[in-house]
Amino acid sequence: MSNTPSLLSLTLEQEQRVDQACRLLLPHLSRRSLKTWLQQHPPLLDGTPVKPGILASVGSLVEVLDPGDFSSVTTSASHESPPQEQPSILFLDQDIIALDKPQGWPSHPLHPWETQTASQWLLLRHPELAEAGGEARAPGLLHRLDNTTSGLLLFARHPQSYAFLLERRDQQDWKKFYLAWVVGRVEQPFEQSLAIYHASSKKMACAPSQPSPTTPTNTNRRSSRLEQDEPHTPQTKQQAQRACSRIWPLFYDETSHASLVCVQIETGVRHQIRVHLSFSGFPIIGDVLYGGPKAERVSLHSWATFLPKREDLLDHYALFSPWESFIFSQLSSSSTKQSIFSFFQKMTQQKHFDMFLALLRAWDSVSL
């Protein structure tokens, strides 16, 4: 079957802007998607490409390419050249699929014509996900990861599993852990619980508040961009979302002056870990948006998730993503690598959250 977009047309019965006519032809697109599509594929007015904002007279013919909708993208996803690194399935049973998402892959498409995303990669291989529930652009997807974040991404395989796991997530029965390489030496565990709000369309910030009593004082801390650039007003505080991150230091590499930390999040606010670490004076390596130094990638990885099983509420999934390449990319000491390898091997063998957390707490008390 051809994947060439078809041409939609409308003869104007009244004077009208071309982009407004295109909205009538493509009502399923958001304003953002329509604007992007018309920039990439200029509409035709009486057969001639024109700017979307011009005024067209009565009787004019407006034509625009049809990008399709989110239900049609799977037929074309395999025809584009994929990024070098592909996702992989880490675990599946009758209820869920755990995917290892590479850095650089979006979790789902923002526009119907985007095809190289983790959701579509999995949907091509497991078409039953189309009926699992959730948004049409990401059926079965239980949470999201930033494009720049690698690691564990979870999907439900059917509506019952989808509804159950979202309910338990909202009840904070999920336990999610991330790994991050940050600038500076994190010497003790701490908690950051400042609420987060949208500072702009691309950037989040911590809402105005007194410093958290559990946040460590970093004497080498520079005033972050979040404090310098973002205006704090009563409105932003009212609109801010509750967010809580717990940070454990695991290792410090003197050569790169970088710390490997483990972060547990109770909430799932956009950019939460990146904002909280930056505000605390420990920006993530590669996260230029939030004050980190330039690097090949943003050094944030979704590592482990514990969540309840639908068929047995006393049992839990213990899911882990590969960690070796992410961790060893920043280390210079071979002796330290052996210590890290032993630690992570032991951690990933844990099937119960309480034991996992006990080992994590015990480790940070002797490692630095």
C-alpha positions, 0 to 999 in steps of 0.5 A: 500500500502506498504511504503517499499522503492524499490531497484534500480540497475545499472550494471556498463559499466565502472569503477566508484565510487559507489556514482557516480553510485548512483547519476545516479540512484537517479538524483532527490536528491540533493548532500546533500540529497544523501550523507545523504541517503547513510550514513543512507542506505549504497549502495550494491556492488554485494550484499554487503554493501560498503562505497559510495566512493569506486571504482567499476569495470566494470560489478559490480552491484550497488544497492541502496534503493529508498527514493522516491520523495517529491510527494510520502511522503504524503502516508507514513507520517501518519505511523510514530510516531508523536511528542507529540504536533500536528499542528492545523488549526487556520483559513481557507477560499477559499484562505488560511489556517493558521496553528499553528506550534508547536515548534520542527516541521520543516515547510517542509522536506529537504529530500524526506524521512522526513515525520513529517513536518507541510507541510505534516501534512496539505497536508494529510488533504487538498490534494488540496494543491498539486496543489497550487504552489511552491516547490514540498516539500512544496506546497502552503507554503507562508513563513517558520519558523525555526524548533525551532519557534512556531506559525502562518504558512500560506499556499495558497490553489490554484495557484491564491492565491499563486501568489497573496500573494507572489507578495504582500509579495514581495511588503511588504504588509504583516505585520508580528509580533513575540514574543520573550523572551530575556535576559536583560531589553529592556527599549525602542523601537528600530530598527535594520537594519543591513544586514545579511549574511551566516557566515556558513551553520548553522549560520547567522551574521550581516554584517560589518557596523556602529551601527544603530542610532536607536539601544539602547545602552545597558550598560550591553551588552556583546560582542556577538558571532557574533562580536567575532567569525565571520570574516568580509570581503568585500565579506560578506558585498557585499553578505549580504541581507537587513534586518529590524526588529522593536522591542517593549518592552512589559514586564520585569520580574525581577525574570528571568531578561527577557524581552518580546518583540514584533518584526515586520519584514519587510524582511524575511532573515533566522534567522533575528530576532535571529541575530538582537536581539543577535547583539543588546545585547538581545539574545533570551532565549534558542537560544544557537547558537546566545548567549542565555542561555540554555532552554527547547526551543528557545523562539520565536513565530510567533504571528500575520500577517496582509495581503491583501485579493485577492477578496477585496484589501481594506480588510485584513486578521488579523490572530493571533496564541495562545499566552498564554502558550508561554508568561506565561512560563517565568512570575513569578508575578500573577498581571503581568499575569493579565495585560498581559492577558488584553493587549493581549486580546485587541490586538487580537481583532484588525482587522485593522493593523493601530489600532493594531500598534497604541495600540502597540506604546501606550503600550510601552510608559506606560508599563515600 
